[in-house]
């Protein structure tokens, strides 16, 4: 089963993970990634890497809050093959 990484501006991702835990119970393989105003793309890349490395899963689904936003753009960089 794939792990789930939810990334969003501010603390929306944490709220979504907490709300889903109230509804269906907690899950060990769901991670919230926050993006604060003081952070940049490199911070998001590090957070994606940490979330993936901490997961026992071999597959990962990253959900973001906004097409074209920083979490989305960093996700594209993170998942793109290296040249």
N, C-alpha and C positions, 0 to 999 in steps of 0.2 A: 504494500500500500504506500502511496506517496505521502510525503510530509506536506504540510500546508504552511506557507509563509504569507502573512498578510502585511502589506506595507502601505503606509498612508502618511499624509501630512499631519503634523501635530500628534495627538494621542488617540486618534480615531481607531487605529488598528488595535490598540490595547482594549478599548471599549468594545469593539466587535468580538474580540476573543473572549473577554469576560462575559459578555452577554450570551454568546453561544455556549459557554460553559454552564451558565445558569439554565439554559434550555435543554441541552443534550448531555450535560456532564463534561467534566474536564477531559482533555486529550493531551497526551504526552508529546504528540508530534504536530502541534499547531503553535506557531511562533508569531508574535507581533513585532513588526519593525517600525519604529517611530522615525519621523524626520522632523527635527526641530529647526527653527529659523536660523540658528547659529551654525548649522551643519551644511556640508556640501556633498557632492556626488561621491567623493572618496569615502566619506563616513558611511553612506548607504552601501557602497560596495563591500566595505569591511563588515557591516552588519549582515548582509546577505551571505557572505562567506562564513561568518560565525554561525548563522542559523543552519546552513547546510551541513557544516562540519559537525555540529552538535547532534544532528539527526541520525538515527540508525538506518533510515530509509535510503534507497538508491535513487529514488525518483522524488522530485520536488515540484510543487505547484506554487508559483508566486502570484498572488493577487494584489493589484495596486488600485488606488482610489481614483486616479485621473489619467486618462490617455494624454500623453505628452508632458506630464508632470515629472518632477525630479525622481520620485520612486520608479516611475515607468521607464524613464531614460536610463537610470542606473541599472534597472533590471535587464534592459536590452544589452548594455555593456557587459554585465555579469554573465549573461547566458550566451553571448556571442563567442564563437570559436576564436581562439588566439591565432594571429597570422603566423 
